[in-house]
Amino acid sequence: MFRSAALLRETKRVFGTTSTWTAGLVVNGFSTASSSHQRLAGKVAVITGGASGIGKATATEFIKNGAKVIIADIQDDLGHSVAAELGPDAAYTRCDVADEAQVAAAVGLAVKRHGHLDVFHNNAGIAGRLPGRRSPPPSS
Ligand SMILES: NC(=O)c1ccc[n+]([C@@H]2O[C@H](COP(=O)([O-])OP(=O)(O)OC[C@H]3O[C@@H](n4cnc5c(N)ncnc54)[C@H](O)[C@@H]3O)[C@@H](O)[C@H]2O)c1
């Protein structure tokens, strides 16, 4: 598994850096370790793969900590229902992380809706070959 090149480019464009692990979290100087404080008050986050699993759990914690969250996923029905479940601080947008334009649109939506973007959680991973790597030769 590897991160989509499109997602990396978009993360780098917005933050000037990229996270260094597959399900990477980019939080500018903030820890989400405690949910008893509004540690992310005023912060805006896009969470890819936010409709289920780790992404949904992250969205839930971010909102508990005062953040506004855009859930970016490819499961539209689930994404809309999760956003409704999480309340007015959550919104859903369709975003396939393999499609650079959709990633850019998710970032654009966050900025349009909230005026800025603080966090891009590269949670959704997609499988494939690393750029520049050849397949191993077939075994005889
Ligand atoms: N759960 C684990 O133990 C574990 C361990 C190591 C890595 N990971 C990785 O962490 C990430 C999240 O894991 P999870 O267990 O929460 O998975 P999950 O299957 O519960 O959730 C993944 C979410 O990503 C969405 N998604 C899939 N392809 C997408 C795409 N192209 N664009 C946007 N969204 C897409 C799915 O619709 C789903 O909502 C995955 O990348 C997974 O490979 C998970």
The ligand as an SDF file (V2000), in Angstrom:
LIG
                    3D

 44 48  0  0  0  0  0  0  0  0999 V2000
   -7.4910   -0.7720   10.9850 N   0  0  0  0  0  0  0  0  0  0  0  0
   -6.2080   -1.1380   11.0460 C   0  0  0  0  0  0  0  0  0  0  0  0
   -5.7690   -1.9550   11.8810 O   0  0  0  0  0  0  0  0  0  0  0  0
   -5.1990   -0.5220   10.0830 C   0  0  0  0  0  0  0  0  0  0  0  0
   -3.8610   -0.8560   10.2090 C   0  0  0  0  0  0  0  0  0  0  0  0
   -2.9190   -0.2660    9.3360 C   0  0  0  0  0  0  0  0  0  0  0  0
   -3.3360    0.6250    8.3760 C   0  0  0  0  0  0  0  0  0  0  0  0
   -4.6540    0.9120    8.2770 N   0  0  0  0  0  0  0  0  0  0  0  0
   -5.0300    1.8590    7.2510 C   0  0  0  0  0  0  0  0  0  0  0  0
   -5.6900    2.9500    7.8720 O   0  0  0  0  0  0  0  0  0  0  0  0
   -6.7140    3.4220    7.0110 C   0  0  0  0  0  0  0  0  0  0  0  0
   -8.0720    3.3760    7.7000 C   0  0  0  0  0  0  0  0  0  0  0  0
   -8.3210    2.0570    8.1640 O   0  0  0  0  0  0  0  0  0  0  0  0
   -9.7420    1.6160    8.6850 P   0  0  0  0  0  0  0  0  0  0  0  0
   -9.5420    0.3480    9.4140 O   0  0  0  0  0  0  0  0  0  0  0  0
  -10.4050    2.7490    9.3940 O   0  0  0  0  0  0  0  0  0  0  0  0
  -10.4870    1.2850    7.3050 O   0  0  0  0  0  0  0  0  0  0  0  0
  -12.0440    1.3090    6.9490 P   0  0  0  0  0  0  0  0  0  0  0  0
  -12.1910    0.3700    5.7990 O   0  0  0  0  0  0  0  0  0  0  0  0
  -12.9210    1.1270    8.1430 O   0  0  0  0  0  0  0  0  0  0  0  0
  -12.2740    2.7960    6.4540 O   0  0  0  0  0  0  0  0  0  0  0  0
  -11.6650    3.2540    5.2860 C   0  0  0  0  0  0  0  0  0  0  0  0
  -12.5190    4.3800    4.7340 C   0  0  0  0  0  0  0  0  0  0  0  0
  -11.8230    4.9110    3.6160 O   0  0  0  0  0  0  0  0  0  0  0  0
  -12.7550    5.0710    2.5630 C   0  0  0  0  0  0  0  0  0  0  0  0
  -12.0370    4.9780    1.3100 N   0  0  0  0  0  0  0  0  0  0  0  0
  -11.6090    3.8770    0.6640 C   0  0  0  0  0  0  0  0  0  0  0  0
  -11.0210    4.2010   -0.4980 N   0  0  0  0  0  0  0  0  0  0  0  0
  -11.0810    5.5480   -0.5840 C   0  0  0  0  0  0  0  0  0  0  0  0
  -10.6610    6.4730   -1.5540 C   0  0  0  0  0  0  0  0  0  0  0  0
  -10.0510    6.0780   -2.6850 N   0  0  0  0  0  0  0  0  0  0  0  0
  -10.8770    7.7820   -1.3280 N   0  0  0  0  0  0  0  0  0  0  0  0
  -11.4910    8.1880   -0.1860 C   0  0  0  0  0  0  0  0  0  0  0  0
  -11.9190    7.3660    0.7710 N   0  0  0  0  0  0  0  0  0  0  0  0
  -11.7270    6.0520    0.5660 C   0  0  0  0  0  0  0  0  0  0  0  0
  -13.7600    3.9630    2.7400 C   0  0  0  0  0  0  0  0  0  0  0  0
  -14.9810    4.2560    2.0740 O   0  0  0  0  0  0  0  0  0  0  0  0
  -13.8980    3.9140    4.2460 C   0  0  0  0  0  0  0  0  0  0  0  0
  -14.9000    4.7940    4.7140 O   0  0  0  0  0  0  0  0  0  0  0  0
   -6.6870    2.5440    5.7790 C   0  0  0  0  0  0  0  0  0  0  0  0
   -5.8840    3.1690    4.8140 O   0  0  0  0  0  0  0  0  0  0  0  0
   -6.0350    1.2870    6.2760 C   0  0  0  0  0  0  0  0  0  0  0  0
   -5.4050    0.5840    5.2450 O   0  0  0  0  0  0  0  0  0  0  0  0
   -5.5770    0.3770    9.1080 C   0  0  0  0  0  0  0  0  0  0  0  0
  1  2  1  0
  2  3  2  0
  2  4  1  0
  4  5  1  0
  4 44  2  0
  5  6  2  0
  6  7  1  0
  7  8  2  0
  8  9  1  0
  8 44  1  0
  9 10  1  0
  9 42  1  0
 10 11  1  0
 11 12  1  0
 11 40  1  0
 12 13  1  0
 13 14  1  0
 14 15  2  0
 14 16  1  0
 14 17  1  0
 17 18  1  0
 18 19  2  0
 18 20  1  0
 18 21  1  0
 21 22  1  0
 22 23  1  0
 23 24  1  0
 23 38  1  0
 24 25  1  0
 25 26  1  0
 25 36  1  0
 26 27  1  0
 26 35  1  0
 27 28  2  0
 28 29  1  0
 29 30  1  0
 29 35  2  0
 30 31  1  0
 30 32  2  0
 32 33  1  0
 33 34  2  0
 34 35  1  0
 36 37  1  0
 36 38  1  0
 38 39  1  0
 40 41  1  0
 40 42  1  0
 42 43  1  0
M  CHG  2   8   1  16  -1
M  END
$$$$
